[in-house]
Each structure stands twice: as C-alpha cells, then as structure tokens.
Amino acid sequence: MGAILLVLTCCAAANAVQLDNQFTQQAIGTEIRYLMDADDSLTIHSLLSQAQPWEQNDSHIFNKGYNNQSWWLNFGISNQSDLEQWILELGYPVLDNIDLYLVQNGSILHEYHLGDKLPFVERPIQHRYFIVPITVTAGSESEVYIRLRSTSSVQLPLTIWDEKSFNQYDIQRNVTQGAYYGALAIIGIYNFLLFLVLRDRSYIYYVGYVIGMWLFSASLEGWAFQYIWPDATQWNDRAITVFLAGTVVLGLLFTSRFLGIYQMPKPMPLIQNGCTVATLLAFLVAIFAPYNISIRVVISVSVLISLWGLTQGINAWCRGNTSARYYTLAWILLIFGGVVLALSKFEILPRNIITSYALQLGTVLETVLLSFALAERINHEKGMRAAAQQAALNTQIKAKLELENKVAERTRELEAANRRLTEISDTDQLTGLQNRRALDKYLAAELGRSTRREHCICVILVDVDHFKSVNDTYGHLAGDDCLKEIAARIDKNIHRPTDFAARYGGEEFCIVLTETDEEGAEIVAQRIRSSVQSTAINTREGVINLTLSAGAFVALPTADTEAEHFLSMADKALYQSKASGRNRVTLLTQQSKGLYLAG
C-alpha cells in the first residue's frame, strides 16, 4: 500500500501547479490527468488506495465532447507562496454533476458537490460558474480530484486564481457581459418601438429573435440559473435547447417576412415550408427529448437554417433588394459564431475564449447589422421614426462611453495596485526597511546622479556584533526583535529625505548618504553605533545589550564606478572594524586609500 501511495504522490507532483508570491492565475490543462470511469464504480477512496491507469491531458482544456461516461480528473498544487487561500474556477456552467475533493497526504481535507442538477443556493460561492475556495498551507502540496458527469458537452476549463486577481478579472468580465446583454436589450426595445409604430410583423419576429438569443445566451452562460430560476434544476437543463430552438423558429419567420421568400419563384416557398416544419420539430425535440439528444438535433437544425438564410439573403441581394446586403453580412457573422460554438461542443475545435464567446460576438454584430437592414426599409418614413433611431443611437453611445469610463477606472485601480505590489516587493518584511533589491536600484540611480553633479556619496555597512550568540542563547524570535529595534534606530538616526536605509542581509544593514563627505559619514555612523550601544533592547526573552560595527566608504563616483565597488569598499572597512575589536566605525576614503579608525 505504501508503495502505491508513493507512486501516486510522485505522479501528482509531476503535474503540480506551482504557486508562488508572484502568482495571479493559471489555466490548468496539460497538468491534468484523467481517467474514464466506464462502469461508474470508482470512488475517491479507491483512487487514493489503488493505482489507476491515468492518462495525461494534452490540451489546454479537458474536453471529451458529448458522452454518457463518468470522468475523474486529477492535478497537484504546490504552494510555495505566503498565501493559503486560493480560488479554483470551473468555467463551464452547464455541467450536471461535479464532485471535487482536496486531498493532502492521502487524506481528504475538503469536498464539494456541485452541478446544475443542484439548486443554485447550494454552491459554496454564489457565482454563475462553479467557484470553489481552495486552502493549501504555505510550503505544502495538495491534490485535487474531480469526478465529472454530464449530459451536456463534457468539457472543463479550469483556472486557479489568487482571490484579488479573480475579483478584478471577474469585474471586467461582468462589465463585458453586461455590455453584451445591454446591447441586445437596447436593440430589442428599439425594434419593439418600431413595431408599435409601423405594425410590421418583421419587427415583432425580430424582437422575438433577439429575446430568444438573449435568453439562450443567459442560459448557456449561467446567468439565468443564478438570477431567474435558481431552484428550477430540471428546467435549467432544458432551457438552453428550448431557447435555441425558439430562436431558430423566430429567425426563420423573420427571414421569410424580411426577404419576401413567399413572393419568390418556386421552389423557394416549398423549401421555406420544409425548413419551417424542421424547426418546429426541433423545438418539440428540445422540449421532450433528453438533453444529449436534443442539443445535437437543435444545433444541426440551427446550422442548416443559418445556411438557408444565407443563401436566400444572397439570392435577394442579387434580385435587387438593397436591404439584403446587411442581412447577408449579418447572417455570415451569425453562422461563423454558431459553427465555431458547435465545433467546440463536438470537440472538433478546442474550447477557449475565442470559441466560447464566438457566438456572442457574432450575435451582437448580427443583430446590429439586421437592425441596419430593418432601418433601411423605413428611411422614407416619418421624421418620428428617424428621431426614434437617433434616440437609440444616443443610448448606445452613452452605454459605450459609460463602459469606457468604467474600463478607465479599473485601469487606474490596477495601476495603483501594481504600485503597491512594487512597494511590497521592495520592502523587507521583518524590519520594514528597504530590501537588497531596492538598495541595488537606489544605489545605481544615486551613483549616476552624483556623477553628473560631481558630489560625494557615502555607503555605510553595519553589522550586529556577536549576533549568532543572541540566536543561540535567546532564540530566533528574540533575534528578530533585536533586528527590528536596530532597524528602527537606524531609521531614526538618518534625517534627510535622500538618506536611504536597507536590510543588506541577515544582521547586516546598509545606509546610503548622498552629498556627504567624510565628516558627515562619520557623524552618522557614530550616531547609529552609539544609539545601539547606549540603550539595551527589550525583547520577548528579556533585555539584551548589543553593539554594532560599521564600515563606511566615501568617494566621488565617476561614470565607470559601479555599485559593487562602493559595497565592496564599505565591506572592507567593516571587516577592519571587526578585526579591530568591534563596536567601532572604520572610514575608508578614495583619496586616502587608507583606513581612518574611529569609535
């Protein structure tokens, strides 16, 4: 048993998602191992206790198309960051049954049971996608096991996020989705108003078509289940195919009325009748047949009707119908989006952001172009109709400006967050001083400025005397108390805004003084040394007396001077202080090429 668990652990580690302090998000695809459970007999306990013939996923998204099998997925998580809370996003909202287990050292830490067969309120996080909180202790490794079964397309786009990045991305994604649904709503309302004025059935068919597309997309993307029917799990399973089939019926009626197919020569009217019968049968199949059957039928009929509408648009255009040019281009965009979506469902195309939103993009452009086509039919009508068109256009422009303002606001927030991250990355977490990374940047910049202005610059290295004995005697926590207090005293004894202090490493600190000569360097170094010698340090283990040794180097830099030269010379001076008995300052200048001892 132990050997088997060792093998499983090694396999998981090879597929682990690596989390560190710079991590924001990662799509999980090729890290996944999967296993088909043909007889639906595997459990999480059998997977943990017995070796299984796992297969490696070779694409960015796990996708097995339409099938009736149960599938197990597995991947590892190695947390080398300071965070412990993460977000796992399962970005396909129409999956029926999902069982997710977080495992560490062979034990199940958490388990979640998800899927649109369960009421929406039972989700651990109220979101249209399946969002799961993941807890992985810093410095540890865990594994995720997912059991998946669905009558819909078996595909699972997985992404792991840190919580802040997920919330920022989700806001941007929701704004984009809101713009999409808002655009469809505006177009639908606008054309409904035109119908009330003109009483032309083309407009009411088109309004029904837009509403059907709105509801179909809302069902497919999980919005409807979240906000409209969160408890109607059985209806939610059928809503996608019912609304898609209804949209196809209304689109066909609009095509017939708009292009005047029944006024065309035979056999066009007969073919139109056949298409109408096919769409009505597909609608009945969507209502009564199982999802895995109805979705195949409805998508197939949708593609055929789209092709029929395209050929009739070209036919009408050739016959001199100028409005048909907009209609034809609109149908091309719709077919493109629909075909891409259908091919991704049948696993012919991979599921990614392009294939997932191709239909939405196609429908927005298609509905806009169809609106142009309808508008061209009433260009000769009353000025009231033109005013209604202008009002709709103004609404669209206002919505676009509001969206741009929101995007700009989010961009500013992101820039502020990036600045804060930069500050955090340049700060030593224990002492609050700047770290070595910030020191290197600052010293390089100041050397260049001092070279241009021909001013001296001073680098002081400070080391705590006999600090190892503090750790050995009182413990590392007391040692940390000492380092924090020494850092505070260093910071207190440098006064100018341009003075810079950083933790150089371990118990060493570095101070950079710009426009400072030998006398000023010695004063500052002695002041720091004296502040530590004169007052003992209170720690959690009691009062500790400490001293410092310091080495300072003062010179006028040239264009060829590197930061490492100043640090090396200051380190040489520090070594001399240590060799001369500690608790003293040694000053080394470029002019003297010798040592000046003080302290």
N, C-alpha and C positions, 0 to 999 in steps of 0.2 A: 504493500500500500504506500509506504513512504517513497519508494522509487517512482511510483506512478505520479504521486503529487509533485515530486521533484521535476519530472518531465513536464508536467502541466505548467508548473511555475516557470520553468525555463522558456517554454513556448510563449507564455503570456508576456514575459519580459521582453522577448524579441519583438513583440508587437506593441510595446507600451507607447502611449502618448506622453511625451516629455513636457512637464510643466515647470517653468522657472519664473523668476521675478519679472522677466520681460514679456511673459506670455500674455496674450489677449484673447486669441481664439484660434482654433484649428479644426478644419473639416476632417472627419475621421472616415477614411475609405479603405486605403490599402493596408491599414493597421488591423482591419477586421479579419477574424477567422470565422467561418460559418460551417454549419452542419445541418443537413436536411433531416428532419425527424419524420420519416415516411409513415410510420405506424403510430405517431403521436404518443410514444411511450417514454420518452426521455424526460427526466426531471432535473432540477438544479442539483439535487443531491447525487444523482447518478453521474452527472457531468463532473462533479467535484471529486468523486470517488473512483471513477473508472476512466481510463484513457479512451479517447474518441478519435475517429478519422477526420479531424478538422481539415478544411480546405481554406486556402488563402484567397481573400477577395482581391481582385486585380484591377479594380476601377475605383474612382473617387467616391462613388455612391453604391451601396449594396442595392441591387435591383434584379429581381427574378421574374418580373412581369406578372401576368395573371396565372395563378396556380392555386391548388387547394391544399398545399402542404404546410406543415409547421416548420419553422426555421429557427435555429439557435445561432446567435452571433456572440462573439467574444473579442474583447480587446483589453489591454492593460493600461494603467495610468501610473506614471512615476512622478511624484510630486517633489520637486527639488526647490520649491519656492517657499515663501513665508506665509502664503495664504493656505487656508484649509477648505474654504467653501468655493465651489465651482458650479457652473450651470451646464447641464447636458441638454441640448436641443435636438428633438426628433422631429424634423421639419416636414412631415407629411401628415396632414391632419385627418385623413380618411381611413386610417388603419383600424381594423376591428379589435384585435386583441394583442396587447403588448404586456409581457411580464419582464420586469427589469430587476436585476439583483446586483448589489455592490458587495464584492467579496474581498476579504483580506485575510491572508494566511489560512485559507481554506474555510473560513467562517463567513457566514452571511451577515453583513453589517446592516444593510437596509434592503428592502424590496418594495417595488411599486407595481401596481396593476393598473394599466392604462388601456385606452382604446375608445373608439366612438360607440362601442356597444355599452359603455357605462355612462351614466349621467355626467354632465359636464362638471358638476359641483364636486365630484369625487377626485378630480385631478389635484395633485399636490400643489401645483401653481396654476392659477386661473389664467390660461393663455390658449389661444386658438390652436397652437401647436402643442405637442407633448413636451413639456419642460419639466426637468427633474433636477432637484438640488443634489449635488454630489459633494460628500465630505471625504477628503483624503488628507490624512495627517501629514504635516510637513516632514519631508525626509522619508516617507514611506511609499510603498507600492500597493496598488489595489487592482482588482479586475472587475470588469463589467460583463455580465451575461444578460442577453436579451432573447426572450422567446417571442417569435413573431408569427402571427397567423391572420390572414385577411382575405376576404373575397374580392377586395379591390387589388389594384396592382401592388405586388409585394416589393416595395422599394422603401429604403430607409436612409434619407440624408441625415447624417449625424454630425453635430458640431459641438465642441466643448468650448466654453467661454469662461472668462472671469466675469463676475457679476456686473461690474461697472461697464465694461465694454459691451456686454449683451444689452444692457438697458439703453445705452447710447445708440447702438445699431437698431434695436427694436423701435425706438422712437423714429429714426429716419425711415425705416421700412414701413411703419404705420402711416407716416406722412405721405409716402409714395402711394400706398394702397388707398389712403383717403382721397388723394387727388384722382386716382383711377375711378373709384366709385362716385366721387363727386362729379367728375366729368360725365359719366354715364347718366347720373341723375339729372344734371343740367340739360343734357341733350334730350332725355325723355320728357322732362317738363316742358321744354321749349316746343317740341313737336306735338305734345298733347294740346298746348295752347293753340297751335296752328290748326289742329283738328277741330277744336271748338269753333274756330273762326271759319274754316273752309269746308268742314264736313266732308272731307275727302277720306275714304277708308284707307288709302295708302298710309296716312299718318297714324291712324289708330293701330294698324298692323305693325307699323314700325315702332310705335311706342311699346306695344306688347313684346316685340322682339328685343328691344333694349332692356325692358324689365326682366324678361326671361334670361338674358345674358347676365344681368346684374345678379339675379338670384342664383344662377348656375355658378358664377364665379365665387359668390359669397359662400355657397355650399362647398365647393371644391377647396377653398382656402380656409375653411373652418370658422369664418366669421358668423355665419348663420347659426351654427351649433352653439356658439358662445353667447350670442345676444338674442336670437329669435326663438329657437326651440331647444334649449339646453337639456331638457328632460326627455324629449321625443327621440329616443335612440333608434327605434325602428324606422321612423320617418326619415331621420337623418341619413340612413343607409340608402334610401331610395331617392332622396331629394336631388342628388346630382344628375342621375339619369332622367328623372321626370322633367326637371327644368331644362336640361339639354334637349330632350325630345320636344318639349313645348316650344323652345326657342327655334328649333328647326322647322316646326309646323308654321309658326308665325312668319319666319323668314321666307318660307316658300310662298305663303299668301301675299306677302309684301312684294316679292319678285313678280308674281303673276300680275298684280294690280299695277305696279310701277312701270313695268316694261310692256304691259298690254299683250301678254302672251296669247290670250284667247282671241285677239284680233289678228294674230299672225296666221300664215297659211298652214295647212296640215303638213306633217303630223304633229306640229308643236303643241297644240291644245291637248291631243291624246297623250303625249308624253307627260305633259304637265299633270294630267289627271292621274297617270300612273305614279308619278312622284308624290302626289298628294296622298294616295292610298298607302304608299310605302311609309310616309312619315306618320300617318295615323296608326298604322300597325306598330311602328317602332314606339310610339307613345304608349300603346297598350302593353307592349312588352316591358317598357320601363316601369309601368305600374304593377304588373303582376309577376314578372319573371324574377328569378334570383339576380342579385347584382352582377355576379361574374358573367352571366349570360346577357343581361340587358345592356351592360356597358359596351360589350362587343358589338351588339346589334345597333345600338344608338350611334356609336362612333362611326361604324361603317356606313350607315344611312346618312349621317351628317356629312361625311366626306363626299358621298355620291351627290347629295343635294347641292353641296357647295360647288361641285364641278358643273352640275346642270345650270345653276345660277350664273356661273362664269360664262359658259358657252352662250347662254341667252343674252347676257349683257353685251358680249362681243357682237352677237347677231343684231341686237337692237341698235348698237352703235353704227354698224355698217349700213343699217337701214335708215340712218339719218337722225336718230334720237340723240340729241346732244347731251341730255341728262345721263345717258347710259355710260358716258365716259367716266364720270365719277363713280357710278355704280360698279363698273367693271374693275376699276382700280381698287375700290373698297373690297370687292369680293376676292381679288387676288391676295390682299393682305389677310383677310379672314381665313382663306384656305391655307395660306402659309402657316399662320398661327395654329390652326386646327390640326394640320398634318404633323407639325412638329410635336404638338402635345400627344397626338395619337401614337406616333412612333416611339415617344419616350415611355408611354404606358405599356406598349408591347415589347419594350426593352431593345428596340432596334436602334434608338438613339439614347445616349446616356442622359440621366436626369441631372441637370444643373440649372443655374439661374436663368440661362437663355431658354432652355426647353420648358422650364417651369412657368415662366412668365410670357412665353411667346404668344399664347392665346390672348392674354390680357392686352398686350401691346397691339396685337393685330385687331382685336375688337375695338379698342379705343380709336385707332386710326380708321378702321372700317366705319364705325358709327359716325365719326366726324365727316368722312367723305360722303356717306349716304345722306347726311344732313345737308351737305352742299348740293347733292343731287336733287334732293327734295326742294331746297331753296331756289334752285334754278327754275323749277316749274312755276314758281309764284313771283318771279321778278317783275312780271307785268301787273301784279295785283295792286291793291290799295296801299297807300302810304302807311296805314296801320300795321300791315304785315312787315313792311321794311323796318318800322320802329320796333316791332317785337324781335326781329332778327338782331337789331343793334343792341337791344337790351340784353339778349342772350350773350352776344359777343362781349359786352361790357362785363357781364358776370364772369365769363371765362377769363377775361384779362385780370379782373380783380382776384379771382382764385389763383391765377398764376403768380401775381405779384405777392399775394399772401404766402404762397408756397416758397417763393424766392426769399422772402423776408425770414421765414422760419428756417430755411436752409442756411442763410447767412448767420442767423442767431446760433444755430447748432454749431456752425463752423467756428464762431468766436468762443463758444463754450469748450470746443475741442482744443482750440489753441491754448486757452487758459489751463486746461487740464494737462496739456503737453508741457507747458512751462512749469507747472507744479511737479510733474514727474521728473523734469530735469533738475529741479531743486532737490528733490528727494534723492536722486541718483548721485548728486554731488555732496551729500551730507553724510558724515559718519554717524551711524545710528546710536552709538553708545554715548559719545561726548557732545554731540550737537555741533562740533566744529566741521569745517570742510574736510573732505577726504582727499586721498592721494590723487584721484582723478581730477578733482577741482584744482588742487595745487599745481599739477602739471600745466593745466590750461592757463591759470592765472600767472604763473611764473614766466611762461613763454611769452605771454602778452606784455607783461611788465618789462621784460628784458628788451623787447622791441621798442617800447615807448621810451625807456631810459636811454637806449642807444640813440634814438632820434633827438632827444632833448639834452643828451650828454649829462645825465645825472647819475650819481652813485646809487647802487641798490645793495641791500643787505639781506642775507639769508642766515637765519639762526636755527640750529638744530638743538633740541632739548631732549634729554633722556633722564628718566627717573632712576636714581641710584638704588642699586640692590633691590629692584622691583620683584625679581624672581623669589626672593625670600619672603616678600609680602604674600604672594600667591601660595607659597608652600606653607607658610605659618597660619595665615588667616583665611585662606580660600580665595577662589577666583571672584566671587561676588564682592568680597571686601576690596579686592584689587580693582574691580570695576568702579566701586565707589571712589577710590583714590584717583583713578584716571578721570572720572567726571569732574571731581573737585579741582584737580590740577588744570584741566581744560578751562574751567570757569575762571580760575585765577589768571591764566594766560590771557584769556579774552578780556578780562577786566584791566589788564596792565598794558594793552595796546589801545591807543586813544584815537588815532587819526582814521578817517573813513577809508583811506587807501591801505592801512595796515591789514595784513592777512594772516590768519592762523589756521592750521590744519593738523589733523592727526596723521602723522607720517607712517605709522605702523607700530603695532604692539604698544610699548610705553614711550614711544618717541613722538615728538611734536615738531612742527616746522613753522617758523614765523618769517614772513617776508615784509621788509620795511623799505618803501620806496623813498627816493630822495633823502637818504640817510647816510651820514658819514660815520667814521669810526667812533667818535664820542657818543653820538646818538645811539649807535648799535650797542655799545657797552652799557649805557644807561638803561635801555630797555631790557637787555639780557639780565643785568644785575637785579633790576626791579622784579622780574619774574622769578629769578632764583631766590631772592630774599623773601618774596611773598609765600613761597612754599616752605622755606626753612623756618620762618618766624612763627608760623601758626600750624599746629598739628591738624590732622584731617580726621573728622568724625566719620566712622564707617559703622555698618551694622554689626561688626565684630569688636567695636571699641575705637579708641583714639590711636592713631598711627602717626609717628613722626617720620617725615621723608625729606630728602634733599634732591636737588637737581644738578646735573652737569650740563653745560651749554657750550656750543661751539658756534662762532659767528664768522662769516666771511663778508667783507665789504670790498666792492670793486666797481669800477666804471666799465660797463659792458661795451663790447664792440659788436659789429654786425656778425662776426663769426662766433661769438660767445653762445654756448648752449646752456640750457637749464641744468643739465647734468654736471657741468663744470662747477656751478655755484653750490649744488648739493654735495658734490664730492669734496670741495674745499671746506665747507661747513662741517662735513662729517670728519674730516681730518682734524679740524680744530676741536671737535667734540672728543675725538679719541685722545687728544692731548690732555683735555680736562680730566678724562677718566684716568689716564696714566699718571697724572699729577696729584691724585688723591681725591678726586671727585668734589662735589659741592663747590664748583667754581666755574668761571667763564673764561674761555680762551678765544681771543680775537685774532683772526688772520686777515691780513690785507694784501691786496695785489701789489701795492707799491713796495711794501717792506720785504715781501717774500719770506717773512719770518713770523714768529709767534709772539703775540703780546699776551701775557698771562695776567688775569685779574681775578679777584674773588677771594 
